[in-house]
Amino acid sequence: MSMYESTLSLLWERYDRSWMNTFRISPRELRMMSFSDRPIARLCKVCGQFHSPTDSHLYDYFQPIDDDLTCEICLQPLVDPVDTKCGHTFCARCIKNYLKLQNKCPNDRNILKVDDLQLAPVIIRRLLDKLQVVCPNVDYCEEVLPRCDLEAHLIYRCKGAVVRCHRHEQGCKFQGPRSAMDSHQWECEHEDDKDSNLSAQIEEGQVSRISILRGSCEFGMSIIGGCDTPLISVTVHEIFPNGLIDRDDRLRPGDQILEVNGVDLTQATHFQARKAFSQPIPMIQMIVYRDSSARNRPIEKENIMRITLVKPPGRQLGIKLAGKRNVQGVYIKDLIPGSVANLDGQLKIDDRILEVNSDDLSILSQEHAANHIQATHGKLQLVISRKTRPQTPDLIKHCNHLQHDDRDAGKMIDKKMEIDSYRNSNIEKTIIVTKSRGESLGISVAGGLGSQRGDTPLYVMNTLASGPAAKYGVKKGDILVSVNGAKIMGLSHNDAVRILKSKASHKKVELKLIDTSETAEDTANFLPTWMYWLDLSRDCWIDREVKLSRESGSLGFSIAGGRNSSHGDQPVFIKSVRAGSAAFKHNIRRGDIIVSINSQSTKDLSHMEVVSLLNECSTMQGATISLTMVSWPGSIV
């Protein structure tokens, strides 16, 4: 009998078969079970499979995995890998279970104790986290995603994940796939218990359920975001005075709306989110997430990189190291001009050095790390950690009970609407209206500098169907550029209307307009959406200048978008703003666009280049950053 067979035999003999059978359920048996029979308490929330709490997680891998990444005990790709002192690597749970039976390495039979185990190198763990796995709920979900993202997918997005009715504490016994919850909640016999959500408060850092009774007044709220935008999550943008939301006094600008009346908004486009709010029902039920003030800061993920440098004899590497308060490890503070590291170009300021030639520097002091690097000559193999900000939904990153960040917003439902704000995609048109002297054009307009919704171009809000302008092709949603040669773009509402009225008294009126992507066919006033404004060409943007100083080590906001972002070439958006920060005090809001930083345009900069530029400008002694920004109104719901 081989060593491996004897190991399995020993493990099998020592395990209680009835206990194992309680937790190990084959995929075939699982699919044959009705949803009401599935024991939720025994389902692993991390991998979505049934297994013992002490066993390694089970995954269905999308592609064959290299044998070098496989545990020699379970013969599956390594999960939470640990190294032995004799140089072998196993899943943490596999080897710990094995060592409970005998204190020997399963591979070479050398004496081995749990205290001899240490975490595998960071770069190996990261490679394993990126392995592509198939969602276990294959009957309802076809997602293929990185292994480290599966837990968040199962908790918040998977349509086949088994969930309980949120009224189970009131006695509802229903449990089934998430896709069935939309219809169940309207049939639930405990439906009346939802009235408790009428007074439920929204807790910071928590997912909250609230209900609001529709009254005779307007809803009074605007939203931004959607999975077809770099912001991804649907967020409250403005709350209007005396509206339903204002009187209810629970929602705030910046709150993320996860669900409305059973419609999942975490994967909804912007227009689908608007449609969800328009359902004609007497009570609005929402699932909301509010950032904790302490957590609402720029969101970062860690990239592990391996870099090789050659240090010639007699030359310094040329890096200055520093530590960070309350954070372990050593970081690159500066690169000396003309040095080996500076000329090589791979290392960046704020990189954290984890290893040098396989020696762990992650726990060394700044002084010891510097001495170690100084004493190393020739080829240096560095493993560094570099922080980047992913394009991900804020909820997945912030929730306490999620325990890891999610980097994917899920599959988009509709064809993605690309925001191409840098290309002159809008068509300018000239319309000559012939009418009687003194006759009205038959249009009403809105917008302009200082309007109720902020600084926007002037646009046609409504047209009289029998009026001259409508007959010649002026439509709702058109942007007004000039009238009879007099410029209107960039003027206040009152000034623009005054010019429009004076010029419109002539028999012939030449209107220069921009044909936009949205209009309205009925008799109601046209209300632009957030996407309407984003689709305008750069010539229509109305800039504002903001000067910021770094406070407490941060500008107080995070960003999304940039060149080559996950949604293509995009403007740079404000993704989150920390309450009380410098950005917050200067009325910078989620959804604002950064046009330039200290007069340098962000048009051709990638996400990381913008982050580097912000850090560079803000860390200068006594530095004040000048931001050119554009703020567009959200979509009224």
Order of alpha helices (4+ residues) and beta strands (2+ residues): alpha-alpha-alpha-beta-beta-beta-alpha-beta-alpha-beta-beta-alpha-beta-beta-alpha-beta-beta-beta-alpha-beta-beta-alpha-beta-beta-beta-beta-alpha-beta-beta-alpha-beta-alpha-beta-beta-beta-alpha-beta-beta-alpha-beta-alpha-beta-beta-beta-alpha-beta-beta-alpha-beta-beta
